[in-house]
Amino acid sequence: MATQPSYFRTFLKAGHAPTLGAAFFYFAFSCAIWVLNGTMAPFITEAYKLSPAEKGLMLSIPIFAGALMRFPLGILAQYIGRKNATLVEMGGISIAMLFGYFYVKSFSDLLAMGVLLGIAGASFGVALSLGSGSFPAKYKGLAMGIVGAGNVGTAVSALLAPPLAQAFGWQTVYGFAAVAILLPMAAMVIFAQEPPDLDKHASFKEHIACLFEKDGWAFSLIYAVTFGGFIGLTTFLPSYFYDQFGVSKVQAGQLTMLAAFMGATLRVAGGWISDHWGGVNTLTGVLVIVSVTLVLCGLAENSLTITVLLFLVCFAALGAGNGALFQLVPLRWPLSTAVAGSMIGEVGALGGGLIPNAMGMSKQHAGTYMWGFIAFAVCAASMLLLLRVMQIRWTRTWAEKGGRARSA
């Protein structure tokens, strides 16, 4: 059996590694931009004296907008190429950042900025398709996992944006981002090539086909908890740490970075574990852990240390769950993995926008964030029940017991 280093070298030689690297860099940078308002939320809240409900609305808009923009960007990529689509999107991100730097003067302007931040959130499907497109079928899962680990950009944003906002002003951070986007654009131009694996344009009907199947909705709803939970909590946590525990704005970003980094890095591990243990088994463990840790987070609102530890465990589970779910997608839709994954990613990401709103409403009307955590825990427990019901048919038709790939 080949050792892990030799396997990875074989993997890199099997496809176009520079394109994979450029896709990862592009996705990581896009994720960093997508959550920018969340990482700077303590500064923005102070500037505009936002109520908890207003803060929740401000944080949720980029998530909703990013999810809704994924589909149009995917369609565009089919007609101008995935590489060109990333360049168009990054150009749009640069313009959005300049709008934020020069024109955001009120809360309504801030909400408009949230819509523009959604441009960055649209990158998911194109990034994964671009990064995995040059690799043969047996390596596409690993390639998608590596690009998907670009979620680590959320951790980088949480680490860098608060000290920059403190030193130069929060709107200036948009200006820095407008310039910094030139780096992934240059990497894309220089290193990436258009993959050869897209021979035809998928029709609108083909794109949404999985949503006319029970399995498509099951996957989307579960992903709304795993990825939606990851992006929604990453956006919310800087405000939570700052408001609930009185840490500094910079420290709130650093604590969020730890959790987001844990979730991003465990995505690849989740796919690997699912290959060996089965995606259904992995998701079962993930949803149990998420449900329990969220309830405990709500109950531990007076202890910063316990809360941070619980979030690290919760984010590790969410990251592994994202990898596990996308281990199952190519098993269920082997001939249309890209379009099914894109639509599941879009619908699933919408779930993340509900979290900041739920937390804000809980705080405003009940005086505590606890009920927001409990509501999310109930959603995770509901998805666990759904998974256990659906897996009975899955393991009879297209997967081995536990959600492993069937032997040829």
C-alpha positions, -999 to +999 in steps of 0.1 A: +000+000+000+013+034-009+023+057+020+003+089+026+031+112+012+034+091-020-004+090-024-005+128-022+023+131-047+004+108-070-027+128-065-010+161-074+006+146-105-028+132-116-043+166-122-032+203-126-019+212-091-015+250-099-052+253-108-060+235-075-039+260-056-053+290-073-089+278-067-081+273-030-066+308-027-096+323-045-121+305-023-102+313+009-101+350+000-137+351-010-147+335+024-127+361+042-146+389+024-179+372+028-178+374+066-161+408+068-191+426+084-194+399+110-157+401+120-161+439+123-196+438+139-185+452+173-170+483+156-201+487+133-225+482+161-207+509+181-207+533+152-244+530+144-258+520+179-275+489+165-301+469+185-296+431+187-323+426+160-307+452+137-273+435+142-288+402+133-303+416+101-270+432+092-251+399+097-276+377+079-279+397+046-244+388+032-251+351+039-285+351+022-271+372-007-241+349-012-263+318-013-287+333-039-258+345-061-242+310-063-266+298-090-262+328-114-224+326-111-225+289-118-246+295-150-222+322-160-192+299-156-207+275-181-207+301-208-175+320-202-155+293-184-149+288-147-116+306-147-131+337-164-161+335-140-138+338-110-121+368-125-154+385-132-165+378-096-133+391-081-136+422-101-171+426-087-157+421-052-132+448-057-159+473-068-180+462-038-151+470-014-146+504-030-183+511-024-179+502+012-148+524+016-163+555+000-201+554+003-212+536+035-226+564+056-257+550+073-274+518+084-293+515+051-259+519+032-246+491+054-274+468+045-267+475+008-231+467+015-242+434+029-258+425-004-225+434-022-206+412+002-228+383-011-208+385-043-179+369-024-202+342-010-211+331-045-177+315-050-183+280-036-196+260-066-172+276-092-142+272-069-149+235-062-156+228-099-125+246-110-102+230-085-114+195-091-121+197-128-085+188-139-084+156-117-097+122-126-129+109-110-111+089-082-093+120-070-121+146-073-133+141-037-099+149-023-095+179-047-130+192-036-120+187+000-088+207-004-106+236-021-134+235+004-109+239+032-107+275+018-133+281+045-102+289+065-105+323+050-132+331+076-106+325+103-081+348+086-107+375+084-116+371+121-079+374+130-069+403+108-100+425+103-105+436+140-069+449+146-069+467+112-103+482+120-090+493+154-059+509+139-073+525+108-111+525+111-135+498+101-144+513+067-107+514+058-106+476+060-129+476+029-102+497+011-075+472+021-096+443+008-102+461-026-064+462-031-057+427-016-081+410-040-055+416-067-034+388-052-059+359-059-067+376-092-030+375-102-027+338-090-057+329-111-044+346-142-009+331-139-014+296-126-049+284-134-061+268-165-097+260-176-104+223-168-113+200-197-141+182-180-171+204-189-182+193-224-218+206-224-240+233-208-262+219-180-297+231-185-317+250-158-338+218-154-306+197-148-293+223-123-324+220-101-332+184-108-320+172-073-345+195-057-373+175-072-361+144-053-364+137-016-327+130-014-319+164-028-339+181-001-325+159+026-290+167+016-298+204+014-314+206+048-286+187+065-261+210+048-281+240+061-271+228+096-235+219+089-223+246+065-251+270+074-241+266+110-204+271+102-209+303+083-237+317+105-219+311+137-186+325+123-204+357+114-222+359+148-194+350+172-174+382+172-205+400+184-213+373+209-179+372+225-178+410+227-213+415+240-217+385+263-182+383+279-169+419+276-137+409+258-120+435+235-130+437+199-097+423+188-099+394+213-134+386+201-119+382+166-091+360+179-115+337+197-137+334+166-106+327+145-098+296+167-133+282+161-134+290+124-100+275+119-110+243+136-141+240+114-122+247+081-094+223+087-117+194+099-136+196+065-109+176+048-107+152+077-144+147+076-142+135+040-114+112+048-132+097+078-163+092+057-144+073+031-134+048+057-163+049+082-191+060+060-207+094+054-240+084+072-221+072+103-200+104+103-230+127+099-248+108+127-219+116+151-216+151+138-253+160+144-253+144+179-222+165+188-236+197+173-270+193+191-254+187+225-227+214+223-252+240+212-274+234+242-244+235+265-232+268+249-266+283+257-263+271+293-227+282+297-232+318+289-215+330+321-182+311+314-159+323+286-135+293+290-162+266+288-180+284+259-148+286+239-140+249+244-176+240+235-174+261+203-141+244+193-159+210+196-190+223+178-170+238+149-149+206+146-181+187+141-196+212+117-164+211+095-163+173+095-200+173+086-194+194+056-168+170+043-190+140+051-220+153+032-199+159+001-185+124+004-221+112-001-230+136-030-209+118-057-223+085-045-259+096-049-254+116-081-224+101-099-232+115-133-242+150-121-221+156-090-211+192-099-247+205-105-262+186-076-234+198-053-239+233-065-276+234-058-272+217-024-245+242-015-268+271-025-299+259-006-278+248+024-260+281+027-293+299+031-296+282+066-266+302+078-285+335+074-311+324+099-286+321+128-277+357+133-314+367+131-324+340+156-297+351+180-306+388+177-343+381+182-336+359+212-315+386+228-339+414+221-371+397+232-359+372+259-328+391+272-306+361+265-290+343+235-298+309+250-330+304+231-312+310+198-287+283+206-315+259+216-334+266+184-304+257+164-298+226+185-334+215+178-328+220+140-297+198+143-316+171+162-343+172+136-318+166+108-304+137+128-339+121+128-342+128+090-308+113+083-316+081+102-349+077+084-335+084+049-304+062+053-326+031+054-334+035+017-299+049+009-281+018+021-305-004+000-300+015-032-268+035-037-245+032-007-231+005+015-240+002+052-230+034+070-227+054+038-196+040+024-190+037-014-202+005-029-176-019-043-174-022-080 
